[in-house]
Amino acid sequence: MTPTVSRDLAGHLLAYEAAAGKDSEPTESAAFRVCEKLRQPLCSLAGVAGFRSLLSRALALARAEAPSLSAVQVGADGSLKGLDELGPQRDTDKAMEGGALLIAQLLGLLLLFIGEGITLRLVQDVWPESAFDDRDSGKEKRA
Amino acid sequence: MSRQDKVTINQLPTGVPGLDEILGGGLPEFSFNIIAGAPGSGKTTLAHQIVFANATPERPALYFTILGEPAIKMLRYQQQYTFFDQAKLNNAVRFINLSQIVLEQDLNAVLEEIAKEVEKASPGIVVVDSFRTVVRKALSGSNELELQSFIQRLALLLTSWQATTFLVGEYVEGEIRDNPVFTVSDGLLWLYQSSDRNSILRKLQIVKLRGQGSVPGLHTFRITNGGLQAFSRTLGLGGQQRKMASTRRLSTGIPKLDAMLGGGIPEGDSVLVAGASGTGKSVLATQFIAEGIRQGDPGIVVVFEERPQEYAGRAGNFGLDLETPQHERKLEILYLRPLDLSVDETMREILDAVRKIGAKRLVIDSLAGFEMALAPSFRTEFRESLYRMITALTGIGVTILSTVEMDESFTEFPFSTYSISFLTDDIIRLRYVSIDGQLRKILVVIKMRGGKHSNDIREYEITSAGMVVSDDRLTGYQGLITGIPVRLNRPGQKEKPAREPKPKS
């Protein structure tokens, strides 16, 4: 899986959460919700410390491309702090791009460490209602 | 209480080839077990194999990870094994990290968390990896009695919830004594890894197993991309009945040698063909196997010093076709060359091949090559291992012909370099002898457990048709077996002219 694929997968999840969150949690960003939903199973799998390490690394990688994330931090429990406090940027393309990059980097790390099969399974478990098959789209893109 | 009233203990498969056999059928259901060993001995891989072999969505496996190998890395590496079924993840196999609870809270909190997950999932298998971490933590903050109580409650909980449990830990042997973990456990499976010169030896032992008989002793195992594979010391033939003794004689393919053997080799015997390099041991062995195939006895040839193609090619030089029977699955030539083999592993390969083609004849060419293919430490047990191997194979009715290379001595006449003559039923000794300015070859049947045999010392030649044994015994010389005989000048005895040697084509 290439970084393009992890970006596509992140884009898909963000779009799904953006649509789902319009009514339920209108004040939270889609990236925050994706991150929160991934936190629980990943903490269960890797421990809070394990998840924090992964998210911190993803954040560091994303910051290099999106300086708007400089104020964002990873809390002791692995939650993201500051993603929704980007202030005036919140609804701008830059903020959305920063969030998308962060999620893409997090998924990219998972793909790198545990591979496509297990990552997709994990994502599918978190969003069972989201009928997507990124595996196919990834393969098409690689071809 | 009658036999029927006894509770039936179901056995679960380990997913490890050979291990169920060693365990006496499998893992006792609902047992509380420990998988112990040093780092890198294969504990986690074994636990994963058990998990993937048994977990179902209805009775999932819970794998609690604690401060050992990070779960992400564990998944990264374990998915490389062929037994790792990604489709079972999060569905039948669930990984739960307890590191934080262990670090920040006490044993009661750990037990509560495990209980919560167990009651939620109703698992069939529970693994705690590494349990050693839990014990260390416990001993740092609480007393030994608390630890014992924790282990007792954990065992009770998991057994009551009908889970078969595995506590994985890095222990050293001295810790067995007085350690409550070992006292409470029903099963204790110890994995060892050691290096010997340039070889790595892996062995496992069922130190303890309640409720069923396991095969005692150390068993070798190997870790491949399929995970662990174990090789029982009894080669899985422990409970097997010995085949009834046969009266059939097997032809060697050399009629005059058959006659010397009293009609051939008794079926199910182990024959040793001993001689110096170039005396024709392999030729005799090849003729024996080829004759078997001709008579409908499938055969196995185990070679260590040359590849199967070369072996078959050399047989072709003597007019023996070993290619066709290989295609027809009547012959298998096994080439075993790695330098860290165990006898049990070799035996497994041979037994699998024997079963696959229903072999009746087996040639081991040669014992020296076999010994060299073993890891150095196994060489010290070579004699004992050979005994087990020969007993196991002849027990299922296979007739074994082994070759052994001897250093040619002109002062003595040894039968083998391994002091294994007592292991074999029959011994054929080939040797060089210096006669009339020529280096000629003689053979003697030294012993036959199954009956009478010729006492003749016969001359033989290796020709393009293989081994050709002379009609009569070699007379007129004294001290033939020394290799430097003395001509007897009996009155009236005709002196045989020295023969011109026939070139081997």
Contacts between the chains, C-beta under 8 A, distances in Angstrom:
chain1	res1	chain2	res2	distance
A	41	B	90	7.6
A	43	B	97	7.1
A	44	B	95	7.5
A	44	B	96	5.5
A	44	B	97	6.3
A	45	B	71	5.2
A	45	B	72	7.3
A	45	B	75	7.9
A	45	B	95	5.0
A	45	B	96	7.6
A	45	B	97	6.1
A	46	B	70	6.5
A	46	B	71	4.8
A	46	B	72	5.0
A	46	B	97	5.8
A	47	B	65	7.6
A	47	B	70	7.8
A	47	B	71	7.1
A	47	B	97	3.6
A	47	B	98	7.8
A	47	B	99	4.2
A	47	B	100	5.8
A	48	B	100	5.2
A	49	B	99	6.6
A	49	B	100	6.8
A	50	B	70	5.7
A	50	B	71	6.5
A	50	B	72	6.2
A	50	B	97	6.6
A	50	B	99	7.8
A	54	B	72	7.3
A	113	B	72	5.1
A	113	B	73	7.3
A	113	B	75	7.7
A	113	B	76	5.2
A	114	B	72	6.0
A	114	B	75	4.7
A	114	B	76	5.5
A	114	B	79	7.2
A	115	B	76	7.4
A	115	B	79	6.2
A	117	B	79	7.5
A	117	B	86	4.3
A	118	B	75	6.0
A	118	B	79	6.6
A	118	B	86	5.8
A	118	B	89	5.9
A	121	B	86	6.4
A	121	B	87	8.0
A	121	B	89	5.4
A	121	B	90	6.1
A	122	B	89	7.8
A	122	B	90	6.7
A	125	B	90	5.0
